[in-house]
Amino acid sequence: MRSEIKIRPVPKPALRYTPAFDQSLQILTWNRAELIAQLRRRQRTNPYLRDLKSSWLDFQTQSSSFKEDLYTQLHTLNQPHEETICQILIESLNDRGLLDESLEELARTFHSPLSVWEEQLRLLQQLEPAGIAARSAQECLILQLQRRGQTGAINFLTQCEAEILSHNWAGAAAQMRCSEQEIEAYFQQLQECTPFPCAADEPEAVSWILPEFEVRIEDDHCVLESLQEPDLELNETPKPELAQALQEARFFLDALNRRSLTLSLIMNELLQVQELPLIRRMPLHVCQKKTIARRVGIHPSTLTRAIQDKYFLFRGKLLPIEALFASASVQNNSQAELTALIQHQIDQESSDCPLSDLQIAMRLREENLNVSRQLIAKLRKAAGIPSSYHRHPDPG
């Protein structure tokens, strides 16, 4: 399914911040590759999403990660669990499979009892590989030893940390009131464990960038074209025991539609501002996020999260949507416009006597543009333009 939005005339239905929109904000922040991965994940657990077919899903994003495996294991357990809390915990694991976040902080942030988070963490720690979701390397080792029933090695690990570091088996034996041979056996059991459960098995991360839109030029106007989106339908006659699954599937697909609408409205407004510079390859006009957010009808922070890691195709190049914003600088000129003016002055300078930053600032003042020498230097360096000393021809 390919949809086109022409820049003029502009349809602009206002968006209102409702509870449903608030709940779908997370989906709004996913880029297209993440969206495909999340939909595939939900297809494994929701029978209504499982049967959905669309060429939109044909793209292979990345190989299965340990987090994907955890979701699969979680939903095959016979034990009841808090899905939202488990999802937050799984997504909080680092690339070694350890939990970096504090349970106390998570409980405060999401306004739920600490005991519930502790219970759900213990449930995740039952999954494979042994040691997953530990909060430290030591806890990871303890979880593995518990699986094996090696309580002596657990006591050795928790009571003799200093002796382990110095290999003081005699001291450890005295503290635990056992023989040095037993201590050496405990140490051997420790060496058979790994402090990082996913370090060896985790495949190299693959990051895919998939564009949300293509911007084409037709008849001296920009045309915004949404790239293919999922054409998904649901069975509206669920069995009573699957009513909740249908409700969750409906919400997810509704959130996808909200995401598509929001991104389309943002891009539509941006192209109204930047259409002429894009077509004529000129510096972008001043365009601030709060202005576009007000036009679309969302909060600036929502807009910032919505466009993060989102891309569009233009003239064969993959560009971030973020690049269409240009902050105001001096006398309502964007930094891109000021950089272009600086480059213009340098293009006209004598090769024998390059202009210094101060001289460029003075020439711009003659054009009623008051720019400091410091700003000239900052913009020049950011654009990769050498200083006047390095632009001077080599006397040799």
Secondary structure, DSSP 4 states (H G I P E B T S, - for coil): --EEEESSS---PPP---HHHHHTHHHHH--HHHHHHHHHHHHTT-HHHHT---GGG-S---PPPHHHHHHHHHHH-SS---HHHHHHHHHTB-TTS-B-S-HHHHHHHTT--HHHHHHHHHHHTTSSSTTTT-SSHHHHHHHHHHHHT-HHHHHHHHH-HHHHHHT-HHHHHHHHTS-HHHHHHHHHHHHTS-SSTTTTTPPPP------SEEEEEETTEEEEEEPP-------S---GGGHHHHHHHHHHHHHHHHHHHHHHHHHHHHHHHHHHHHHHTPPPPPB-HHHHHHHHTS-HHHHHHHHTT-EEEETTEEEEGGGG-B-EEETTEEHHHHHHHHHHHHHTSBTTBPPPHHHHHHHHHHTT----HHHHHHHHHHTTPPPHHHHSPP--
